[in-house]
Amino acid sequence: MNEIELLNWARGPGLAYATVIMVFGLTLRVFEILSLGRPKELAEVRSSGAEDGWKLIFKRSLPETRNWKYITAAYIFHVGLLIVIFFFIPHTQLFRDVFGIFWDGWPNYIIDFFTVLSIAAMLYTMAQRFFDPARRILSTLSDYLAWLVTFLPLVTGYMAFHRLGMDYTTMLAVHILSVELLMIALPMSKLTHTITFAMSRWYTGSNNGRRGVHS
């Protein structure tokens, strides 16, 4: 398989397989969570808990003061990654072609800035796992793999855009394949929190609210 064939496979069957696995896997994860239901209420129900659930989602999304350097790096990475995904012009064109929706992308120099910023933030969080004794003990192989499959699309995308490393066609194929690897890993790793974090926070806040406890 030459570089053109590899790119065509990544853009065609590879993307289709990854999408099916991701959608099926995430749907199954959500179904599993919802099927658990609520435990039997042993105390008087004080409220529906819905408002407390939304409050906890908002509260847990605010930056914390403890270990502010690590928290800041984590926020920078998440915000930067979302900007790159949704506002890089080739990505917006992909959303238009696949979903039929379109919005204006941002200039390349802004996307470049956030890409480099996100890469730096991710490297900092990984360094913290190595040099912070507590984080090093708590980190598992799945944590490192989740970090790696998230890191690769940023680096390979930057390299492809700037014509670094391999020839452009091969580098673009590698970038697309790294994105597909991330898509496959989403429902099979801790990266599932991408969609379940809001559900878990709402559930915790709602349960507390129903018992009269404000989170």
N, C-alpha and C positions, 0 to 999 in steps of 0.2 A: 504493500500500500504506500503510494507516494504522498507528498504533502497535500496535494489537491484532493485526493481521495479521502485522506484523513480529515481534512476540513469539511468536506461534503458529508462525511459520515457523522461528524460531530454536530453539524448544523441540522442534519436530518434525523436518521434513526436514533442516534445517541441522545439528542434533545428530547425526542418523543419518549424513549424508554425512561429517561430520568424524570420527565414530567409525570408520567403515569405512576412511577414508584413513589414520587414525592406526594402527589395528590392522594393516592390510595393510602399511603402510610400515615399521613397527617389526618386524613378523615377517620381512619381506624383509631388513631390515638385519641382524637376528640371524642369519638363514640365511646371508647373505653372509659374515659373520664366521666362523661355524662351518665353512663350506665351505672356508675357507682351510687348515684343518688345522694340523699342526705341521711345521716344517722337519725335514729328515733329521738325525738325531742323529749328530754327528761326534765327540763325546766320550763317555766312559763315563757311563752313566746312574747317578747316585748314589742317587736315590730317585724315588718317583712324583711328587713335587713338589706334591701336593695340599695338604699341611699348609702349605707355604711360600706357596702361593697364597692360602689363607685368612688367613695372617698378614699378607700385604702389603695385602689389602683392609682389615684392621683398622688397620694401621699408617698407611696413607695417609689414613684417615678421621679421624685425630687432628689437633688443631690444631697448626700450626707456629709457631715463635717469630719467624721472619723476617717483616717487614712485618706485625706483629701486628694493626694497625688494619684493614688490608684483609682479612686472614684472618678476623678477628672479625666484620666486616660481612658477609662471604660466608656464614659459619656462621649468623649471625642471620637472614639472608634465607632460606636454605634451610630452616632449622628452622621459622621463622615461616610460610613458604609451606605447608609440610606440615601444620602445625597448622590453618591456615585451610581448607585443602582437606578435611581429614578430620574436623575437629571443629566446624565451623560447622553449626548445627542444620539449616538448609535443605539443606546438602550431604549430611549423614548421611541425611536423608529421601530424597534423590535416589538414594543408594547402595542404600537399602532398596527403592525402587520399581524400580530397574533390575536389581540383582543379588540382591535378596531377603535381604541381610544388613544388620544394624542394630546400631549401638552408640550410646551416649549422647553427645550433643554437649556442648560447653562453653558457659558463660554468654557472652552477647554482649559484655560488657565485656572479657572475656579475649581473645576473637577480635578485637575492636576494637584492643586493645593490640598484639597481634602483627601485625595488618595495618599499623598505623601504623609499627611498628618495622621491618617488612619493607620498606615503602616507603622509609623513611629510609635503611636499609642499602643498598638498591638505588641510591638517589640518590648515596650516598657512593661506591659502586663505580664509578658512571658518572663522577663527578667525578674519580676517580683516573685514569680513562682519558684525560681531557682534560689534567690537570695533571701527571701523571707522564710525562716524555718517553719512557721506554722502553715503557710501556704504550700510549701514544698511537701510537708507530710500529708496534707489533705488532698493534694492533687493526685489524680489517678491517670492511667493511660488514656481513658476516654476524654479527660480534660485536654490532654495534649493533642489528641487526634482532632477534637472539635476545633481547637485553636488552629491547627494546621490546615484543615479543609476550608476554614474561613479566611486564612491568611493568603493561601495560594491564588485565589481569583484576583485579589487586589494587586499582588506582585506581578502575576502573569499579564494582567490587563494593562498595567503600567508599562511593562516591557514591550508588549505588542504595539501599543500606541506610539511608543518612542523608538520602535525598531531596534530594540536591544536584544542581545543574545542570539537566538536562532533567526533564520529568515522569517519575514513577516507572516507568510502563510502558515508555516509550522507553529510559530509562536501564537498566532490567533487560534489555531486549532487546539493547542495546549491550554490556552485561556478558557475556551469554551468547554473543554473536557473538565477543567478544574471546577468550573461553575456547576457542571452536571454532577460531579462528585459531591459538591456541597449540597445540591438538591437531593441526592440520594441519601446523604447522611442526616438531613434534617429530621425525618421521622424516626431514625434509628439511633439517635444519640441525644445528649443533653441539649443539642441545638433545637430540640422540639420546643424549648421555652420561647422560641420566636413567636409562636402563636398561643402557647398555653400559659404564659406568664400572667396575662390579664385575667384568664379564667381562674387561676389559682388564687390570685390576689382578691378578686371579687368574691370568691367562695369563702375565703378566710374572713374578710370584712363583713360579709353577709351573715355568716354564722355567729360572729361576735355580736353584731347588731341585734340579731334575733334573741340573744341572751342578755341584752342590755349592757354589753361591754363595748366601749368605743375604742377602736384600734388607733 
